[in-house]
Amino acid sequence: MGSGQDKLFLEVAGRPVIAHSWGAFDAADRIDEIVVVVRDGLQNAFQTLAAECKFAKPFRLVPGGAARQDSVWNGLQAINGAAELVAIHDGARPCVSQGLIQAVLLAAAAEGAAVAARKVTDTIKESNGGQTIARTVDRARLWSVQTPQAFRVEVIRRALAAARQQGLSLTDDTAACELIGQPVSLVESAELNPKVTVRADLPLVAALLSRSPQPQTA
């Protein structure tokens, strides 16, 4: 972002980015508790945010790991032992809808694993070292995956354990499911669900949040 500030705390549509993401799950009917995996040193900032936003559901703050899969693993260790399903979401995706959260959880309950995704509509090219086009990839079979990604708890634990055992570094939790042969349902995200990656993403995110009803906190 170039601002020296954690992007999750950049204000968009009147609240920090993470407040929108957290609020969506706080308001979701099928979510009983929330585990927030945070970078060490930011615990107080997240505690203050939760108090200011008056989030209603029980939550825990868990330290992150060296890589994404390590952070997810840490979060999984903190969930309620009775939990059967878990949804994993990027804090930097603040536009997630209640309908998408529910649809992904329902698909995971039925299949074991599910992911929000959109069909690729651009023409995709494979390159020669990033310099010239090598070939055109058939986009008919391509999907761009997002979050939330939801799993039966025993499935994602087994999948991530396999990745850890093999020393693999994965950027996506469903990739761990591929290691153990676990099918993953694609749940089409009909609405835009962008991730805040660079500052240029903020105007689009602000516009989407401003036109969508925001979850109400107590």
C-alpha positions as CSV (number, residue, x, y, z in Angstrom):
1,M,0.0,0.0,0.0
2,G,3.0,2.3,0.5
3,S,1.4,4.0,3.5
4,G,3.2,2.3,6.4
5,Q,-0.2,1.3,7.7
6,D,-1.7,-2.2,7.8
7,K,-4.2,-2.4,4.9
8,L,-6.8,-4.0,7.1
9,F,-7.0,-0.8,9.1
10,L,-7.4,1.6,6.2
11,E,-10.8,3.2,6.3
12,V,-13.2,2.5,3.5
13,A,-16.9,3.4,3.5
14,G,-16.6,4.7,7.0
15,R,-15.0,1.8,8.7
16,P,-11.6,-0.1,8.6
17,V,-11.4,-2.8,5.9
18,I,-11.3,-5.6,8.5
19,A,-14.4,-4.2,10.3
20,H,-16.5,-4.9,7.2
21,S,-15.1,-8.4,6.8
22,W,-15.5,-9.3,10.5
23,G,-19.0,-7.7,10.6
24,A,-20.2,-9.9,7.8
25,F,-19.3,-13.1,9.7
26,D,-20.6,-11.6,13.0
27,A,-24.0,-11.2,11.3
28,A,-24.0,-14.6,9.5
29,D,-26.7,-17.0,10.8
30,R,-24.5,-20.1,10.5
31,I,-21.5,-18.7,12.2
32,D,-21.2,-19.4,16.0
33,E,-17.8,-18.1,16.8
34,I,-15.0,-16.2,15.1
35,V,-11.2,-16.8,15.2
36,V,-9.2,-13.8,14.0
37,V,-5.6,-14.7,13.1
38,V,-3.5,-11.5,13.6
39,R,0.1,-10.4,13.2
40,D,1.9,-10.3,16.5
41,G,1.7,-6.8,18.0
42,L,-1.7,-5.9,16.6
43,Q,-3.8,-7.8,19.3
44,N,-4.7,-4.5,21.1
45,A,-5.8,-2.9,17.9
46,F,-8.1,-5.8,17.1
47,Q,-9.5,-5.8,20.7
48,T,-10.2,-2.1,20.4
49,L,-11.9,-2.6,17.0
50,A,-14.2,-5.3,18.4
51,A,-15.3,-3.1,21.3
52,E,-15.9,-0.1,19.0
53,C,-17.9,-2.2,16.5
54,K,-19.8,-4.1,19.3
55,F,-19.4,-7.4,17.6
56,A,-21.8,-9.9,19.2
57,K,-20.3,-13.3,18.6
58,P,-17.6,-14.9,20.7
59,F,-14.2,-14.4,19.2
60,R,-10.5,-15.4,19.8
61,L,-7.4,-13.7,18.6
62,V,-4.7,-16.1,17.5
63,P,-1.1,-15.2,16.4
64,G,-0.3,-15.8,12.7
65,G,2.4,-18.0,11.3
66,A,5.3,-17.5,8.8
67,A,3.0,-18.3,5.8
68,R,-0.7,-18.4,5.1
69,Q,-1.1,-22.1,5.7
70,D,0.7,-21.7,9.1
71,S,-1.7,-19.0,10.1
72,V,-4.7,-21.1,9.1
73,W,-3.3,-24.1,11.0
74,N,-3.0,-21.8,14.1
75,G,-6.6,-20.7,13.7
76,L,-7.8,-24.3,13.4
77,Q,-6.2,-25.2,16.7
78,A,-8.3,-22.5,18.4
79,I,-11.8,-23.4,17.2
80,N,-14.4,-25.0,19.4
81,G,-13.8,-28.8,19.7
82,A,-17.5,-29.4,18.8
83,A,-17.3,-27.4,15.5
84,E,-18.0,-29.5,12.4
85,L,-17.6,-26.8,9.7
86,V,-15.1,-24.0,9.4
87,A,-15.1,-21.0,7.0
88,I,-11.8,-19.4,6.2
89,H,-11.9,-15.8,4.9
90,D,-9.3,-13.1,3.9
91,G,-9.7,-10.1,6.1
92,A,-9.0,-8.0,3.1
93,R,-12.2,-9.1,1.3
94,P,-14.7,-6.8,2.9
95,C,-17.5,-7.1,0.4
96,V,-18.4,-10.7,1.1
97,S,-22.2,-11.2,1.2
98,Q,-24.4,-13.1,3.6
99,G,-25.7,-15.2,0.7
100,L,-22.2,-16.2,-0.3
101,I,-21.2,-17.2,3.2
102,Q,-24.3,-19.4,3.5
103,A,-23.9,-21.0,0.1
104,V,-20.3,-21.9,0.7
105,L,-21.0,-23.4,4.1
106,L,-23.9,-25.5,2.7
107,A,-21.8,-26.8,-0.1
108,A,-19.0,-27.7,2.3
109,A,-21.5,-29.6,4.5
110,A,-22.6,-31.6,1.5
111,E,-19.2,-32.2,-0.2
112,G,-16.6,-31.7,2.5
113,A,-15.0,-28.7,1.0
114,A,-16.2,-25.7,-1.0
115,V,-14.8,-22.4,-2.3
116,A,-16.3,-19.1,-3.6
117,A,-15.1,-18.6,-7.2
118,R,-15.8,-16.8,-10.4
119,K,-15.6,-18.0,-14.0
120,V,-12.6,-16.5,-15.9
121,T,-13.9,-14.3,-18.6
122,D,-10.6,-12.8,-19.9
123,T,-8.6,-14.5,-22.5
124,I,-5.7,-16.2,-20.7
125,K,-2.2,-16.5,-22.2
126,E,0.7,-18.6,-21.0
127,S,4.0,-16.8,-21.4
128,N,7.6,-17.7,-22.2
129,G,9.3,-16.3,-19.2
130,G,7.0,-13.3,-19.0
131,Q,8.3,-11.9,-22.3
132,T,6.2,-13.4,-25.1
133,I,3.1,-15.5,-25.5
134,A,3.6,-19.2,-25.6
135,R,0.0,-20.3,-26.0
136,T,-3.6,-19.5,-25.3
137,V,-5.2,-21.3,-22.4
138,D,-8.8,-22.6,-22.7
139,R,-10.7,-20.3,-20.3
140,A,-13.9,-22.5,-20.4
141,R,-12.5,-24.7,-17.6
142,L,-10.9,-21.9,-15.6
143,W,-12.1,-20.4,-12.4
144,S,-10.6,-17.7,-10.2
145,V,-11.0,-18.7,-6.5
146,Q,-11.7,-16.3,-3.7
147,T,-12.8,-16.7,-0.1
148,P,-14.7,-17.7,1.9
149,Q,-13.5,-21.3,1.6
150,A,-15.3,-23.7,3.8
151,F,-14.5,-27.2,5.0
152,R,-15.6,-30.0,7.3
153,V,-13.1,-29.5,10.1
154,E,-11.6,-33.0,9.9
155,V,-11.1,-32.5,6.2
156,I,-9.1,-29.3,6.3
157,R,-7.0,-30.5,9.3
158,R,-6.1,-33.6,7.4
159,A,-5.3,-31.7,4.2
160,L,-3.1,-29.1,5.9
161,A,-1.3,-31.8,7.9
162,A,-0.4,-33.5,4.6
163,A,0.9,-30.2,3.2
164,R,3.0,-29.6,6.3
165,Q,4.3,-33.2,6.3
166,Q,5.5,-32.7,2.7
167,G,7.0,-29.3,3.4
168,L,4.8,-27.6,0.8
169,S,4.0,-23.9,0.8
170,L,0.4,-23.2,-0.5
171,T,-1.3,-19.9,-1.2
172,D,-4.7,-21.5,-1.2
173,D,-6.4,-23.8,1.3
174,T,-8.2,-25.8,-1.3
175,A,-4.8,-26.8,-2.8
176,A,-4.2,-28.8,0.4
177,C,-7.5,-30.7,-0.4
178,E,-6.1,-31.6,-3.8
179,L,-3.2,-33.3,-2.0
180,I,-5.5,-35.8,-0.3
181,G,-7.9,-36.2,-3.2
182,Q,-10.7,-34.3,-1.5
183,P,-13.3,-32.9,-4.0
184,V,-13.9,-29.1,-3.6
185,S,-17.3,-27.7,-4.8
186,L,-17.1,-24.4,-6.8
187,V,-19.7,-21.9,-5.5
188,E,-20.1,-19.2,-8.0
189,S,-19.8,-15.7,-6.6
190,A,-22.5,-13.8,-8.5
191,E,-21.5,-10.4,-6.9
192,L,-18.1,-8.8,-6.9
193,N,-16.0,-9.9,-4.0
194,P,-12.7,-8.1,-4.5
195,K,-9.6,-8.3,-2.3
196,V,-7.9,-5.1,-1.2
197,T,-4.3,-5.6,-2.5
198,V,-3.2,-2.2,-3.7
199,R,-4.5,1.3,-3.0
200,A,-6.2,1.5,-6.4
201,D,-8.6,-1.2,-5.1
202,L,-10.1,1.0,-2.5
203,P,-12.5,3.2,-4.6
204,L,-14.2,0.0,-6.1
205,V,-14.5,-1.5,-2.6
206,A,-15.9,1.7,-1.2
207,A,-18.5,1.9,-4.0
208,L,-19.6,-1.7,-3.5
209,L,-19.9,-1.3,0.3
210,S,-21.8,1.9,0.0
211,R,-24.5,0.4,-2.3
212,S,-24.9,-2.8,-0.2
213,P,-26.7,-2.9,3.2
214,Q,-24.1,-3.4,5.9
215,P,-24.6,-5.8,8.8
216,Q,-25.9,-4.2,11.9
217,T,-24.0,-4.6,15.2
218,A,-25.5,-4.4,18.6
